[in-house]
Structure formats: structure tokens, C-alpha cells
């Protein structure tokens, strides 16, 4: 159809050992309304995160940061208090930020 175009779609899977990420790319045909929706999401990072089931956090506002502690890290909220609740710690650890990452 004239209103359809091919776009490159990517998907990534990460095994539980978190040692390597497998990325698959393929060309898929999408219609004009899907292309418009993709373009709208591309322009609105917060909406894009919501559609993906993520929480959008602005990078110009204070957030959680980490500090090296012994052989690991502690995580501090914007008020420099240690993050204590288990759900927040689990979410942070699930991000799998490499140890060499610098803020």
C-alpha cells in the first residue's frame, strides 16, 4: 500500500546473568497512523516512557545518586539521606548500572 513504510525495529534481551545483551533488528512494515504515533512519542519523552511502562525522570532535577561504600555502593536521595525502602533499592539494583559509571 502507498501509505505504508518499512521501519527498522530493534528488540533487546538480557539474560539473567547480565553479562551480555542480545539485540535483534528487523525491518517491519507500518501504516501511516503508526508512523504518526511513533513521531509523536519521539517528540514527547515523558509520554514515550509511560507507553513503555517506565517512569520518566527529568535530568535537570535532583534525583537518587550513589556513593562508593566499601565493596559496594550506598544510594542517596536528593536530601542526602540514604535510600532505605526495599522496593526502591530493588528498582535501583535492577538498573544494573556498571560499577565504573561516574555521575
C-alpha positions in Angstrom: 0.0 0.0 0.0 1.1 3.6 -0.6 0.6 4.7 3.0 2.9 2.0 4.4 6.6 2.2 5.0 9.3 0.0 6.4 11.0 0.9 9.6 13.9 -0.7 11.4 12.7 -2.2 14.7 15.0 -3.3 17.4 14.5 -5.5 20.4 16.9 -6.3 23.2 17.0 -9.3 25.6 19.3 -9.6 28.6 19.9 -13.0 30.1 19.6 -13.2 33.9 23.4 -13.2 34.3 23.5 -9.7 32.8 26.8 -10.4 31.1 25.6 -9.8 27.5 22.7 -8.2 25.8 21.3 -9.7 22.6 19.9 -7.1 20.1 17.8 -8.2 17.2 16.9 -5.8 14.4 14.4 -6.4 11.6 12.5 -4.3 9.1 8.8 -4.1 9.7 6.0 -2.5 7.6 3.9 0.0 9.5 1.0 2.2 8.3 0.8 6.0 8.3 -1.1 6.2 11.6 1.5 4.1 13.3 4.3 6.3 11.9 2.5 9.4 13.2 2.2 7.8 16.7 5.9 6.9 16.6 6.8 10.5 15.7 4.6 11.9 18.4 6.2 9.7 21.0 9.6 10.6 19.8 8.8 14.2 20.5 7.4 13.6 24.0 9.9 11.7 26.2 7.5 11.5 29.2 4.7 10.0 27.1 7.1 7.6 25.4 8.2 6.4 28.9 4.6 5.9 30.0 3.7 3.9 26.9 6.8 1.6 27.6 5.7 1.2 31.2 8.6 3.3 32.6 8.8 6.3 34.9 10.1 9.4 33.3 12.6 11.4 35.4 13.9 14.7 34.2 17.7 15.0 34.1 17.7 18.7 35.2 16.1 17.9 38.6 17.9 16.3 41.6 17.5 12.5 41.9 19.0 9.5 43.5 22.8 9.3 43.4 25.2 6.7 44.5 28.3 6.8 46.7 31.0 4.1 46.9 30.8 2.3 50.3 33.4 -0.5 51.0 33.0 -3.0 48.2 29.6 -1.7 47.1 27.5 1.5 47.0 25.0 3.4 49.0 22.2 5.3 47.4 21.3 8.8 48.5 18.1 10.7 47.8 18.1 14.5 46.8 18.2 15.4 50.6 21.4 13.3 51.0 19.6 10.7 53.1 20.2 7.0 52.4 17.6 5.2 50.4 16.2 2.7 52.9 13.0 1.1 51.5 13.4 -2.3 49.9 11.3 -1.5 46.8 13.5 1.5 45.8 16.7 -0.4 46.4 15.4 -3.3 44.3 14.5 -0.9 41.5 17.9 0.7 41.6 19.7 -2.6 41.6 17.6 -3.8 38.6 19.0 -0.9 36.6 22.4 -2.7 36.6 24.5 0.4 36.4 28.1 -0.6 35.8 30.5 0.0 38.8 32.7 2.2 36.7 29.8 4.6 35.9 30.5 8.2 37.0 27.7 10.7 37.7 
